[in-house]
Amino acid sequence: MLVSPTRNLVRNQAYEAQIKYYYLPIKKRTLQFQLKKNTKKGQYYKIVCVAKKISPINKKKQVDYGKEHKDKDIFDF
């Protein structure tokens, strides 16, 4: 049921949300392991991206770093 797109309404949610929605008595890691074991490595059954907010200070650091190193390739590091 968890891997079915038509039967699992919260399929694209985080593992914790699925566990809470279906009242499963397991931990996140157990669900991850079982999906990987019982499906094609679980890749097609768990596709969610959780975007984190970047603080203004870290964003400035990342932008400055990118500007400083924009002309370098991987071998320059």
C-alpha positions in Angstrom: 0.0 0.0 0.0 2.8 2.5 0.8 4.3 2.1 -2.6 1.1 2.5 -4.5 0.5 6.0 -5.9 -3.2 5.5 -5.9 -3.5 4.1 -2.4 -0.9 6.1 -0.6 -2.2 9.7 -0.4 0.9 11.0 1.4 3.5 9.2 -0.8 5.4 12.3 -1.6 5.6 13.4 2.0 8.6 12.8 4.3 8.8 9.4 5.9 7.8 10.8 9.3 4.6 12.2 7.8 3.8 8.8 6.3 4.4 7.0 9.6 2.2 9.5 11.5 -0.6 9.4 8.8 -0.9 5.6 8.9 -0.1 5.3 12.6 2.8 2.9 11.9 4.6 1.6 15.1 8.0 1.9 13.4 10.8 4.4 13.2 11.9 6.4 10.1 15.0 4.2 9.5 12.9 1.0 9.6 10.5 2.4 6.9 13.5 3.4 4.7 15.1 0.0 5.1 11.9 -1.9 4.3 11.1 0.2 1.3 14.6 -0.4 0.0 14.5 -4.1 0.7 11.0 -4.8 -0.7 11.1 -2.5 -3.8 13.6 -1.5 -6.4 15.8 0.1 -3.8 13.0 2.5 -2.8 14.1 5.1 -5.3 10.8 5.3 -7.2 8.7 5.3 -4.1 10.1 8.1 -2.1 10.7 11.3 -4.0 10.5 14.4 -1.9 12.7 17.4 -1.6 12.7 19.3 1.6 14.0 22.8 1.1 15.9 24.3 4.0 16.0 28.0 4.6 19.4 29.5 4.3 20.2 32.3 6.7 21.2 35.6 5.2 24.7 35.3 6.6 25.2 31.9 5.0 23.7 33.0 1.7 26.1 35.9 1.5 29.0 33.6 2.3 27.9 31.2 -0.5 27.4 34.0 -3.0 30.8 35.5 -2.2 32.5 32.1 -2.5 30.8 31.5 -5.8 31.9 34.9 -7.2 35.5 34.3 -6.0 35.8 30.8 -7.6 33.5 31.2 -10.6 36.3 30.7 -13.1 37.9 27.7 -11.5 37.2 24.1 -12.3 37.4 21.0 -10.1 41.2 20.6 -10.8 42.0 24.0 -9.4 41.0 23.0 -5.9 
